[in-house]
């Protein structure tokens, strides 16, 4: 691709960098695997591994023991197949219309989710005998067989005959909230439909990140976390057991002194109430730092919390560093936008969204560093986006 | 990069596609050039040409006559230099700390914005004699010489001696609002500071997209639009003269009938009030379709406006297509998320943001089609992200 290539500049002169701790990632995988056992763990690596880079993330998870992976799109599966020739790869978005032949050609398992998809899968050159998953909707109304479709299938004598179903699954709408009665209702609905369809013997999965922490009754044969692997809290409002994986830093480009009453940024939405020092930082909404953080977000300069003032621009944001020591608030200093003192989840809360959206929006301009799984100090490697 | 490669699948089987009309882009450039003459037009192509792809966009603008380009980061300048060996390329984010030598090596013009940057530029191997720009802050408090720094420079006898300044510029905080008195105040401040610094003879620029439409008093020697080139309305609340450049379509993966009272999506935030048909679409917030459009956005199925129901997911969103004809609301049909009937600006308003953030967040999973500058029908070309 034609844009920024980190190799063009040593990372010590990069204006912003994203550090991804693959050792923490692998540790998160092992933690979930230990809690979920005897259930297996499949890793969700869709959306470029939640924005963190499919190749390094999938490779690290594989080295930690992952053998089953979930992507959303066919193209993601094809890319992952190149990286992991022997892994099981399931495509959650079902059978993309008109693209059925490609799944078997790349040994990808589509998770079929409607009678139309089942029919199209049967119409492929292999007659539907390549491995497939099946999704049953239990309350999301998003993907998977609807109640009406399950009824229609049950009315046939041998509704799924000839298919090689290797996984039957459903998805929780409120898996991050242990108190939500919908979790139990969805599990019951899923169990009932599996039985009605004669699929009680097929490997089954219900839990994503949240569900993996709802207790063993939700684990079934396979849990399939994504967010928790990447350090997000799997359960809302509870202590986060997962290690942080992401650190996002950007350099101060300029520090300026301004008088009381100076306006800042587009639309002059901030006005200083005292003589101030303002630091301009080399990241903006084009880098995935949401514009909704305008006048709301915080960053950390050392251990000092500094507020975003004015609107976040496309390539820049401005922090009020008046209360930070001058030796920290200087041109070239690193600011933590996401870091040990300010988690992805915390930033997301400030932005009015969820950590998932923050991660998947992480931009392409950062110099990306991957801390290796074995944790060897100093062996960071730059990786092209 | 390891993720989706459009070449893996013919675009007619892609689940989502982004069409970028380079002829419309070129037309927008020519429209602004005609209005701004005798001022020249520089094109802002930072942030991967506002998310639309640096290589095809910059090449198309060059063919339409653009010879001066603005990027934000050094790395963007290096990438653009490879594409356009003879263009003038200015880096708006100033001199990245510690990276001074690279600008001259790639014949990039940093827009210096602080005394520290001027000093660092002078300390490079060429002694500061390579072409540079200078930014003077006139009210953004973001980049450029502060009032205090201008005073200090003026106190020197020959403050900028030895520098080869090829552009002096400032940036409007409310250029999209012709009624905002800040525009005149910023222009006056900029003119005054240029005079004080002895730069009245140097090529000057104040107007970005909005400023280009504030009248010839704001054009100075060079206007530097970005957003307007890409079809966004340059002035808030006025008719948009720019041609639309972007169309974003995604396929319906499933259509389901649901009863009255069914809940939809994460957190069950939508409940149907009648027997409904719901369509699940292959795009989500990982594709830059903001999660803030949950229960607020609209898409178009043919000419029928259909609302987003429930929360936008990472890879999927759900539309209520009950009021659309069944022959349109079917698996495999294309839905316009952005299109002739629903502009980028309109989508941004629904999402509570601005079109700039929508464009720069456009995801990497789409099959990208570029309609060529010469407008030849059927000569679409796929381009890797």
Boltz contact constraints between the chains, C-beta under 6 A:
constraints:
  - contact:
      token1: [A, 1]
      token2: [B, 385]
      max_distance: 6.0
  - contact:
      token1: [A, 2]
      token2: [B, 54]
      max_distance: 6.0
  - contact:
      token1: [A, 2]
      token2: [B, 55]
      max_distance: 6.0
  - contact:
      token1: [A, 2]
      token2: [B, 79]
      max_distance: 6.0
  - contact:
      token1: [A, 3]
      token2: [B, 48]
      max_distance: 6.0
  - contact:
      token1: [A, 3]
      token2: [B, 54]
      max_distance: 6.0
  - contact:
      token1: [A, 3]
      token2: [B, 79]
      max_distance: 6.0
  - contact:
      token1: [A, 4]
      token2: [B, 75]
      max_distance: 6.0
  - contact:
      token1: [A, 8]
      token2: [B, 75]
      max_distance: 6.0
  - contact:
      token1: [A, 8]
      token2: [B, 78]
      max_distance: 6.0
  - contact:
      token1: [A, 13]
      token2: [B, 98]
      max_distance: 6.0
  - contact:
      token1: [A, 13]
      token2: [B, 99]
      max_distance: 6.0
  - contact:
      token1: [A, 15]
      token2: [B, 96]
      max_distance: 6.0
  - contact:
      token1: [A, 46]
      token2: [B, 315]
      max_distance: 6.0
  - contact:
      token1: [A, 47]
      token2: [B, 286]
      max_distance: 6.0
  - contact:
      token1: [A, 47]
      token2: [B, 314]
      max_distance: 6.0
  - contact:
      token1: [A, 48]
      token2: [B, 3]
      max_distance: 6.0
  - contact:
      token1: [A, 54]
      token2: [B, 2]
      max_distance: 6.0
  - contact:
      token1: [A, 54]
      token2: [B, 3]
      max_distance: 6.0
  - contact:
      token1: [A, 55]
      token2: [B, 2]
      max_distance: 6.0
  - contact:
      token1: [A, 72]
      token2: [B, 315]
      max_distance: 6.0
  - contact:
      token1: [A, 73]
      token2: [B, 365]
      max_distance: 6.0
  - contact:
      token1: [A, 75]
      token2: [B, 4]
      max_distance: 6.0
  - contact:
      token1: [A, 75]
      token2: [B, 8]
      max_distance: 6.0
  - contact:
      token1: [A, 78]
      token2: [B, 8]
      max_distance: 6.0
  - contact:
      token1: [A, 79]
      token2: [B, 2]
      max_distance: 6.0
  - contact:
      token1: [A, 79]
      token2: [B, 3]
      max_distance: 6.0
  - contact:
      token1: [A, 93]
      token2: [B, 282]
      max_distance: 6.0
  - contact:
      token1: [A, 94]
      token2: [B, 253]
      max_distance: 6.0
  - contact:
      token1: [A, 96]
      token2: [B, 15]
      max_distance: 6.0
  - contact:
      token1: [A, 97]
      token2: [B, 251]
      max_distance: 6.0
  - contact:
      token1: [A, 97]
      token2: [B, 331]
      max_distance: 6.0
  - contact:
      token1: [A, 97]
      token2: [B, 332]
      max_distance: 6.0
  - contact:
      token1: [A, 98]
      token2: [B, 13]
      max_distance: 6.0
  - contact:
      token1: [A, 99]
      token2: [B, 13]
      max_distance: 6.0
  - contact:
      token1: [A, 114]
      token2: [B, 254]
      max_distance: 6.0
  - contact:
      token1: [A, 116]
      token2: [B, 331]
      max_distance: 6.0
  - contact:
      token1: [A, 141]
      token2: [B, 258]
      max_distance: 6.0
  - contact:
      token1: [A, 141]
      token2: [B, 262]
      max_distance: 6.0
  - contact:
      token1: [A, 141]
      token2: [B, 264]
      max_distance: 6.0
  - contact:
      token1: [A, 141]
      token2: [B, 278]
      max_distance: 6.0
  - contact:
      token1: [A, 142]
      token2: [B, 280]
      max_distance: 6.0
  - contact:
      token1: [A, 142]
      token2: [B, 316]
      max_distance: 6.0
  - contact:
      token1: [A, 142]
      token2: [B, 318]
      max_distance: 6.0
  - contact:
      token1: [A, 143]
      token2: [B, 280]
      max_distance: 6.0
  - contact:
      token1: [A, 146]
      token2: [B, 256]
      max_distance: 6.0
  - contact:
      token1: [A, 148]
      token2: [B, 257]
      max_distance: 6.0
  - contact:
      token1: [A, 173]
      token2: [B, 266]
      max_distance: 6.0
  - contact:
      token1: [A, 173]
      token2: [B, 268]
      max_distance: 6.0
  - contact:
      token1: [A, 174]
      token2: [B, 267]
      max_distance: 6.0
  - contact:
      token1: [A, 251]
      token2: [B, 97]
      max_distance: 6.0
  - contact:
      token1: [A, 253]
      token2: [B, 94]
      max_distance: 6.0
  - contact:
      token1: [A, 254]
      token2: [B, 114]
      max_distance: 6.0
  - contact:
      token1: [A, 256]
      token2: [B, 146]
      max_distance: 6.0
  - contact:
      token1: [A, 257]
      token2: [B, 148]
      max_distance: 6.0
  - contact:
      token1: [A, 258]
      token2: [B, 141]
      max_distance: 6.0
  - contact:
      token1: [A, 262]
      token2: [B, 141]
      max_distance: 6.0
  - contact:
      token1: [A, 264]
      token2: [B, 141]
      max_distance: 6.0
  - contact:
      token1: [A, 266]
      token2: [B, 173]
      max_distance: 6.0
  - contact:
      token1: [A, 267]
      token2: [B, 174]
      max_distance: 6.0
  - contact:
      token1: [A, 268]
      token2: [B, 173]
      max_distance: 6.0
  - contact:
      token1: [A, 278]
      token2: [B, 141]
      max_distance: 6.0
  - contact:
      token1: [A, 280]
      token2: [B, 142]
      max_distance: 6.0
  - contact:
      token1: [A, 280]
      token2: [B, 143]
      max_distance: 6.0
  - contact:
      token1: [A, 285]
      token2: [B, 357]
      max_distance: 6.0
  - contact:
      token1: [A, 286]
      token2: [B, 47]
      max_distance: 6.0
  - contact:
      token1: [A, 286]
      token2: [B, 360]
      max_distance: 6.0
  - contact:
      token1: [A, 291]
      token2: [B, 353]
      max_distance: 6.0
  - contact:
      token1: [A, 291]
      token2: [B, 357]
      max_distance: 6.0
  - contact:
      token1: [A, 314]
      token2: [B, 47]
      max_distance: 6.0
  - contact:
      token1: [A, 314]
      token2: [B, 356]
      max_distance: 6.0
  - contact:
      token1: [A, 315]
      token2: [B, 46]
      max_distance: 6.0
  - contact:
      token1: [A, 315]
      token2: [B, 72]
      max_distance: 6.0
  - contact:
      token1: [A, 316]
      token2: [B, 142]
      max_distance: 6.0
  - contact:
      token1: [A, 318]
      token2: [B, 142]
      max_distance: 6.0
  - contact:
      token1: [A, 331]
      token2: [B, 97]
      max_distance: 6.0
  - contact:
      token1: [A, 331]
      token2: [B, 116]
      max_distance: 6.0
  - contact:
      token1: [A, 332]
      token2: [B, 97]
      max_distance: 6.0
  - contact:
      token1: [A, 353]
      token2: [B, 291]
      max_distance: 6.0
  - contact:
      token1: [A, 356]
      token2: [B, 314]
      max_distance: 6.0
  - contact:
      token1: [A, 357]
      token2: [B, 285]
      max_distance: 6.0
  - contact:
      token1: [A, 357]
      token2: [B, 291]
      max_distance: 6.0
  - contact:
      token1: [A, 360]
      token2: [B, 286]
      max_distance: 6.0
  - contact:
      token1: [A, 365]
      token2: [B, 73]
      max_distance: 6.0
  - contact:
      token1: [A, 385]
      token2: [B, 1]
      max_distance: 6.0
